[in-house]
């Protein structure tokens, strides 16, 4: 299961239910996908097919929705 947290334009932010415990978020786009670590700072962990401009756009969206992402993570995984 991959709960959607936010949709912003062509970007969809989500996380997988059965994945590593370090807080992170996946960002899907029609052209590809990226993964961002949220701690200690927000930064890309993986990029599959997105341009550098799209990665920067995705990171801006993650930064704009950080509280929603963290709240959703804690609701879903507890803690």
Helices and strands as residue ranges (DSSP letters): E 4-8, E 11-14, E 24-29, E 32-37, E 43-48, H 52-64, H 66-77
